[in-house]
């Protein structure tokens, strides 16, 4: 199971942001609210509700996963678990079972910008 994390307090939610997928492709790709999120086994985990950015840094640290299969709860997906990004789809390095272990986002003073 990959290491999961929570959002540090100095981060904010945005409608879109850039993520770097690795050394093979040094150019960033954009992730936007509403994109479909798929697990490595093809399971539709939900949609991107927002992206999390560190204050003063333009790159995505987490995705806020809106899972439509349960009551309103938003899972935090660390950016290092993003495998691939397509035009309307984000693929993760997670299985369907791994989704249960994602930390949840708890609203404090974070607002979607």
C-alpha positions in Angstrom: 0.0 0.0 0.0 1.5 3.4 -1.0 2.1 6.0 1.7 -0.9 8.2 2.3 -0.8 11.7 3.8 -3.1 14.5 5.1 -3.2 18.1 4.0 -0.8 20.4 5.9 -2.6 23.6 7.0 -0.8 25.9 4.6 -2.6 24.5 1.5 -5.6 25.7 -0.4 -8.2 24.2 -2.8 -8.4 25.2 -6.4 -10.5 24.2 -9.5 -7.4 23.2 -11.5 -3.6 22.8 -11.2 -0.5 21.4 -12.7 1.1 18.0 -11.8 4.5 16.6 -12.9 4.2 12.8 -13.6 7.9 11.9 -13.6 11.3 12.1 -15.2 10.1 10.5 -18.5 8.0 13.5 -19.2 9.3 16.7 -17.6 6.4 18.9 -18.8 3.4 19.4 -16.4 -0.2 18.3 -17.2 -3.3 20.1 -16.0 -5.9 18.4 -13.7 -9.3 20.1 -13.5 -12.4 19.8 -11.4 -14.8 17.2 -12.9 -12.2 14.9 -14.4 -13.0 11.2 -13.9 -10.6 9.3 -11.6 -9.9 5.6 -12.3 -8.0 3.1 -10.2 -5.3 0.9 -11.7 -7.9 -2.0 -11.9 -10.2 0.2 -14.1 -12.7 0.9 -11.2 -14.3 4.4 -11.4 -13.3 6.0 -8.1 -15.2 9.2 -8.7 -14.4 12.7 -9.9 -11.9 15.4 -9.1 -13.7 17.8 -6.8 -10.7 20.1 -6.4 -6.9 20.1 -6.5 -4.8 21.0 -3.4 -1.9 23.4 -3.9 0.7 24.6 -1.3 0.6 28.3 -0.7 3.1 29.9 -3.1 3.6 26.7 -5.2 1.9 26.1 -8.5 2.1 22.3 -8.4 -0.7 20.0 -7.1 0.1 18.2 -3.9 -3.2 16.2 -3.6 -6.5 15.6 -5.5 -9.8 15.9 -3.7 -11.7 12.8 -4.7 -15.5 13.1 -4.8 -16.7 9.5 -4.5 -20.3 9.2 -5.7 -20.8 5.8 -4.0 -21.1 7.1 -0.4 -22.4 10.0 1.6 -20.5 13.3 0.9 -17.0 12.5 1.8 -13.9 13.7 0.0 -10.8 11.5 -0.1 -7.3 13.0 -0.4 -5.2 11.5 -3.1 -1.5 12.4 -2.9 -0.1 13.6 -6.2 2.6 10.9 -6.2 -0.2 8.3 -6.7 -1.2 9.8 -10.1 -0.1 7.4 -12.8 -1.4 9.1 -15.9 -3.6 12.0 -17.0 -5.7 12.1 -20.1 -7.9 14.7 -21.6 -10.8 14.0 -19.1 -9.4 11.1 -17.0 -6.9 10.7 -14.2 -5.5 7.2 -13.6 -4.1 6.3 -10.1 -1.5 3.8 -8.8 -4.2 2.6 -6.4 -6.6 -0.4 -6.4 -10.3 -0.2 -5.5 -9.4 -1.6 -2.1 -6.8 1.1 -1.5 -9.4 3.8 -1.7 -10.7 2.8 1.7 -7.4 3.8 3.3 -7.3 7.4 1.8 -7.5 10.1 4.5 -10.6 12.3 4.3 -10.5 16.1 3.8 -12.0 17.9 6.7 -13.2 21.4 6.0 -11.7 24.1 8.2 -11.0 27.4 6.5 -10.0 26.0 3.2 -12.1 27.4 0.3 -12.2 26.5 -3.3 -10.6 29.2 -5.4 
